[in-house]
Amino acid sequence: IRIPRVAEAEGKGYFEDRRPASNMDPYVVTARIIKTTILNEA
């Protein structure tokens, strides 16, 4: 995951999932990313 420095400095912004394409369900992947990065649930 790539989080721009501006997003960190401003406390808002976007992040990019820079992994290669795969056959995973994008909703499952997005939910897992949110749980790990925003909700801090590993």
NULOBA-241273 format. One record per residue (C-alpha): residue number from 0; residue in one letter; x, y, z. Coordinates in Angstrom, 2 decimals. Last residue first. Example, Ala and Ser with C-alpha at 12.3 -4.5 7.8 and 13.67 -1.06 7.14 Angstrom:
<nodes>
{pos 1 code S x 13.67 y -1.06 z 7.14}
{pos 0 code A x 12.30 y -4.50 z 7.80}
</nodes>
This chain:
<nodes>
{pos 41 code A x -5.08 y -7.29 z 12.43}
{pos 40 code E x -7.76 y -4.84 z 13.50}
{pos 39 code N x -6.32 y -1.31 z 13.26}
{pos 38 code L x -9.68 y 0.18 z 12.18}
{pos 37 code I x -8.14 y 2.32 z 9.45}
{pos 36 code T x -5.20 y 0.26 z 8.18}
{pos 35 code T x -6.00 y -3.40 z 8.91}
{pos 34 code K x -9.80 y -3.34 z 8.87}
{pos 33 code I x -9.81 y -1.00 z 5.87}
{pos 32 code I x -7.37 y -3.20 z 3.92}
{pos 31 code R x -9.44 y -6.29 z 4.76}
{pos 30 code A x -12.67 y -4.64 z 3.60}
{pos 29 code T x -11.00 y -3.53 z 0.37}
{pos 28 code V x -9.74 y -7.06 z -0.33}
{pos 27 code V x -13.15 y -8.61 z 0.31}
{pos 26 code Y x -14.84 y -6.02 z -1.90}
{pos 25 code P x -12.25 y -6.46 z -4.67}
{pos 24 code D x -12.90 y -10.23 z -4.84}
{pos 23 code M x -9.53 y -11.81 z -5.60}
{pos 22 code N x -8.42 y -12.93 z -9.07}
{pos 21 code S x -5.24 y -10.92 z -9.05}
{pos 20 code A x -3.83 y -7.67 z -10.36}
{pos 19 code P x -0.35 y -6.77 z -9.16}
{pos 18 code R x -0.11 y -4.98 z -5.81}
{pos 17 code R x 0.06 y -1.18 z -5.66}
{pos 16 code D x -3.01 y -0.61 z -3.48}
{pos 15 code E x -3.06 y 3.16 z -3.42}
{pos 14 code F x -3.93 y 5.45 z -0.55}
{pos 13 code Y x -5.96 y 8.63 z -0.41}
{pos 12 code G x -6.20 y 11.91 z 1.42}
{pos 11 code K x -6.62 y 13.00 z 5.00}
{pos 10 code G x -4.50 y 13.72 z 8.08}
{pos 9 code E x -2.82 y 16.64 z 6.32}
{pos 8 code A x 0.75 y 15.40 z 6.91}
{pos 7 code E x -0.15 y 11.74 z 6.32}
{pos 6 code A x -2.02 y 12.48 z 3.11}
{pos 5 code V x 0.80 y 14.76 z 1.93}
{pos 4 code R x 3.31 y 11.96 z 2.53}
{pos 3 code P x 1.44 y 9.78 z 0.02}
{pos 2 code I x 0.18 y 6.40 z 1.27}
{pos 1 code R x 1.27 y 3.46 z -0.90}
{pos 0 code I x 0.00 y 0.00 z 0.00}
</nodes>
